[in-house]
Amino acid sequence: MIALGYIVPTIVAAFFIGFFAPLVGIVVGFFIHIIVLQIRISKKIDRLMDRLDGKNINT
């Protein structure tokens, strides 16, 4: 998934930008990478909070 976020923009940019396509692929892929990681971290935090909600720590 993450690798496609770098490869696909590079291929698309090769048709429009040419020589600078790898730079565009890196920049766009980086932002896709950040978004995917934020979604994964958010899901893990939600699962952890759901687990903790089942246990009452204060009593």
C-alpha positions as CSV (number, residue, x, y, z in Angstrom):
1,M,0.0,0.0,0.0
2,I,2.7,2.5,1.0
3,A,4.9,1.5,-1.9
4,L,2.1,2.2,-4.4
5,G,1.8,5.7,-2.8
6,Y,5.3,6.4,-4.1
7,I,5.3,4.4,-7.4
8,V,1.9,5.6,-8.8
9,P,2.6,9.3,-8.5
10,T,6.0,8.9,-10.0
11,I,4.6,7.1,-13.0
12,V,1.8,9.7,-13.5
13,A,4.3,12.6,-13.0
14,A,6.6,11.1,-15.6
15,F,4.0,11.8,-18.3
16,F,3.4,15.4,-17.2
17,I,6.7,16.6,-15.7
18,G,9.3,14.3,-17.1
19,F,12.8,14.6,-15.5
20,F,11.5,15.8,-12.1
21,A,9.0,12.9,-11.8
22,P,11.0,11.2,-9.0
23,L,10.9,14.3,-6.9
24,V,7.1,14.6,-7.4
25,G,6.7,10.9,-6.5
26,I,8.7,11.3,-3.3
27,V,6.8,14.4,-2.2
28,V,3.3,13.0,-3.0
29,G,4.3,9.6,-1.6
30,F,5.5,11.2,1.6
31,F,2.1,12.8,2.2
32,I,0.3,9.6,1.3
33,H,2.6,7.8,3.8
34,I,1.8,10.3,6.5
35,I,-2.0,10.0,5.9
36,V,-1.9,6.1,5.9
37,L,0.2,6.1,9.1
38,Q,-2.1,8.5,10.9
39,I,-5.1,6.3,10.0
40,R,-3.4,3.2,11.3
41,I,-2.3,4.8,14.5
42,S,-5.8,6.2,15.0
43,K,-7.3,2.8,14.6
44,K,-4.9,1.3,17.1
45,I,-5.6,4.0,19.6
46,D,-9.3,3.5,19.2
47,R,-8.8,-0.3,19.8
48,L,-6.7,0.4,22.9
49,M,-9.3,2.9,24.3
50,D,-12.1,0.3,23.7
51,R,-10.1,-2.3,25.6
52,L,-9.5,0.2,28.5
53,D,-13.2,1.2,28.5
54,G,-14.1,-2.4,29.3
55,K,-11.9,-2.3,32.5
56,N,-12.6,0.2,35.2
57,I,-9.2,1.2,36.5
58,N,-10.4,3.5,39.3
59,T,-12.4,1.0,41.3
